[in-house]
Amino acid sequence: MGSLRQGSFRLANIAGIDLFLHWSWFLVAAWEIEARAGTYSSISWNVLEYLALFLIVTLHEFGHALACRQVGGLANRIVLWPLGGVAYVQPPPRPGATLWSIAAGPLVNVALFPVLAAAWFAARSAGLAATEHDAYALVRTVFFINVVLLVFNLLPIYPLDGGQILRSLLWFVVGRARSLMAAATVGFAGVAGLVVLAFALHSVWIGIIAAFVLLSCWGGLKQARVLASLARAPRREGFACPACKNSPPAGEHWICGRCRTHFDTFATHATCPQCSAQYSVTRCLDCGQAHSFNAWVVPAAAAAAKW
């Protein structure tokens, strides 16, 4: 997802959340609009349809971001790209907080369902199907777009919302690492289904989505292994993350950004033993938040060290 950040530009800042648009969006938008040029009497209606699609996507992503903030997480960036949107959210490392942050996105689509259904019913009652066919077709299509996005996102395939909701529910039962490993494994089965569907429908887009899901599942599986390793590692006494209150694991789990050496930042006081690079902040491997090294020292340990 880092490449999305590099190739995007900011559209707006809404409620403290930066909304970005990736440059590739314009290429795919032009292709998709041209491909559906015959569905309306004017291509301007196709443009409106495509913009409506991404308006729904944007609202969906803001649902994730605002819910994440509600539970005390970090969410300050949303990027729109051809496959939809990505809300960069970091909820607290708790299953309930993660579940709410993920579920809030589809709930936006659920809330839009009666609104768009009412708009479609009103357009049909007003006779727009005969008098303003383009307007009526747009309202109807936007309704179905919202339904399709809701159903697709709820598929239990990681990293779709449904797969992440599955992971969050399993987290309550089997823990953080095993839940991610299980969700990623189910996601691989979903990839196989998407590949079959792509060949059956001769759909390039479904094939691209299958490739994206495959890469995400592989990344999730590797992350699950890291989490499992961290869970087994002994914890270093005298230090605690100011955010999640967890003690850091002992061992060479941090990587120097300059020379790529693995080292234990708490054993070297945030200094790389290879190139002597010093780090003003230390990132928590449990919750992902970064704090100054001194903030990690628990008061009792600091007093003992001073004594």
N, C-alpha and C positions, 0 to 999 in steps of 0.2 A: 504493500500500500504506500510505501515511501515514494514511488514513482508518481503516484497520483498527486501528491503534494507538490512535487517539483514542476509538473507540467500544468499547473492550474493557476488561475488568477482570481482575486477576490471580487465578488459581486456586491456584497453588502455585509454589514454587521447587525444582526438582529438579536436583541436580548443578550448581548455580550458574546454571541456565537458568530464566528466568521463563516460566511457562505462562499465557497469557491466553486468555480466551474473549470473542468479540465478542457484543454484545447481540442482534444479528440471528439468532444461532444458535437462540435459544429460539423465535422466531417460526417459523422454518423447521422446527425439530424438532417443534413442535406440529402443523404442517401435514402433515409427512411421516408422523408417527405416526398421525394421524387417517386419512390416506389409505390406510394399510395396516392399518386396524383389523380387517378380516375375515380376516387371514391366520393369526391365533391365536385361541384360545378366550378370551383375556383381553388387554386392551390393555397390561397390564404387560409381556407378552412383547415387544410392539412397542417399548416403551421400552428394554428390555434389548438388543434388536437394534440400535436406533439408538445406544445407548451403546457397544456393541461395535464398531460402525462407526468411531466417533470414537476409541476406544481404539487401534484399528489405525492410524488416521491419526496419532494422537499418537506412537505408537512409530515410525512412518515418519519423522516430522519430527525426532524425537530422533536417529534414525540420521543425518540430514543434519547436525544441530548437533554431535554428538559427533565425527563424522568431520572436520568443519571444524576443530574444536579440535585434533584429532590432528595435523593438518598445520600447526598454528600460526596458524590463522585466528581470527576473532572470531565468536562465536555465543552470544548470551545471552538470546534472546527467541523464543518460539513463540506464534503466535496461531491459534486455531481459529475458523473461521467457516463459514457454510453450504456453501461450495464445497470444504471440506476443511481444510487447515492450511497455514500459511506459517512456515517457519523462516527467521529473519533471520540469514543467514550471510554472512560476508565472508572467504572463503578467500584465501590469498596469491595475487597475480596470476601464477599459474603454471598451465599446462594440467593437469598431473598433480594438483596440489592441488585444483583446481576439479573435475576428473573424479571424484576420490575423494569429495569432499564431496557431489556430486550422486548418484553411484551408490550410496552407502551407504543412501539412503532405500529404493529398490526392493529392495536386498539384505535389508532387514528383512522385507519381504513374502516374499521367497524363503525366509528362515529360518523364517517362520511357516507356510509351506506344509506341510511334513511334520508339524508340531505339530497344526495344525488337521485335516489329513487323518487323522492317528492318532485324534484325538478323534471325528471323524465315524465312522471304522471301529469304534471301541470302542462308540459309541452304537448303531450298527446291530447289532453282535454281541450287545450286551446286550438287544436286543429293544425298545429305547425307541420305535421307530417305531410299535409297537402299544400299548405300555403308557403311555408318556409322550410323546405325539406332539408337544406343544409344545416340550419340551426337545430332542427329536430334530430338529425343524424348525429350531430356533434354531442348533444346532451346524452343521447342513448349510448354512444360509444364511450364517453367519459365514465358513465355508470359502469359499463362492463370492464373498462380498464381498471377501475378501483377494485372490482370483484376479483379479476384475474390476479392483480398484484397481491391482494389479501390471501387468496388461496395458494399462490406460488410461494409467498414468503413463509407460510405456515407449514410447508413440506418439511418433515423431520430430517433435513439434509444439512449438515454443517457445511458452510457457515451461514446458511439462511437463518432467518429468525426462528423458524420451527426447530432447526437443529440446535440452535443456542438455547432455546427454551427447554428442549429435551435435556441438554447438558446441565442447565440450572436445576431442573427437577432432580436429576440423578445426583447432583452435587449434595443435596440434602441427605442422601442415602449412602453413597459410596465415596464421597470426598471430592476434592477439587481436581486432582490429577486423574483419577479413574473415570470420573464423569466426562472429562474432556476426551480421554482416550476412547471411551465408548461412543461418544457423539461423532468423533472423527471416523471411527470404524463404520458406523451406520452411514456416514457420509460417503464412504467409498462405494457402498452398495447403491447409494443414490446416483453416484457418478455413472455406474454401469447402466442404470435405468435411463439416465439422460442421454447417454451415447446411443442406446438402442432407439430412443425416441427421435434423436437427431437424424439417424439414418432412415427411420421410417417416414419422417416428415420432410426429409431432404432440407433440414433447417440448419443453416450455418450458425445462426445465433444460438440455438440450443447447444450446438457443438462447442461454441466459445464459452458458454456458461458452464458446460461440463468440464472444460479445461480449467476454468477459474475455480470451480468447486474442488477439483482434484488437487490443485496446488494448495488451496486453503486447508483441505483435509490433511494433506501431508505436513503442512506447517503446524496444524493443530496437534497431530500425532507427536511431532518432535517437541512441541511445547509441553505436552503431557508428560513426556519422558523427563524433561528438565524439572517439571514440578514434582514428579515422583522422587527424583534424585534430591531435590531440595528438602522435601518432606522427611527424607531419611537422614539428612545431614544433622549433626549435632549443632545446637544453637550457642551463640557466643553470649555469655553473661556480661552484664554491665552496660549493654547497649540495647536500645529499643527504638523502633521507628516511631517518630512523633505522630504519624497519621494512624497506622493500624495497630501500633503497640506491640508488634511482633519483634522478637529478638532476631538479629540477622544470623544466617547459617555460617558456621565456621568452614573456611575452605576457600580455594581460589575460584570464586564464582564471578568475579568482576573482570572486565577486560579493559585494558588501557587503550584509549582512543588514538594514541600516538604510535605505539609500537606493537599493539595487539597482544601484549603479554597478559596472561591470566594471573591474577593475584588476589589476595585477601585484603581488601581495603581497610578492614578494621585492625589487622595485624600490622599494617604499615602506615597507619594514620593518614589514609587517603592519598598515599604517594606510591607511584609505580616503582617497584624495586629495580626494574630494568633500565628505564630511561629517566627516572626521577621526576616524571610529570606529576604535578600536584592538582588535586581536584577539590574545588570549593564546595561541591555538593556530592552526596552519595545517594544513589537510587536504591529504594527498597525492592528487593526481589519478590516480595509477597504482594504488595499493593501497587508497585510501579511508581510511586511518588518519590521525588528527590528532596533532600534536606541537607543543610550544612552538617558537617561532621560533628561539630559540638552539640548540635541538637539531638544527636543519637545517644549521647551519654546520659544515662539515667542519673538522677540527683544523688542517690546513695553511692553509686560508683564514683561520681565526680568528687564527692566529699571524701571518700576513702582515699582516692588518688591524691587529693590535696593534703590530707593528713599524713 
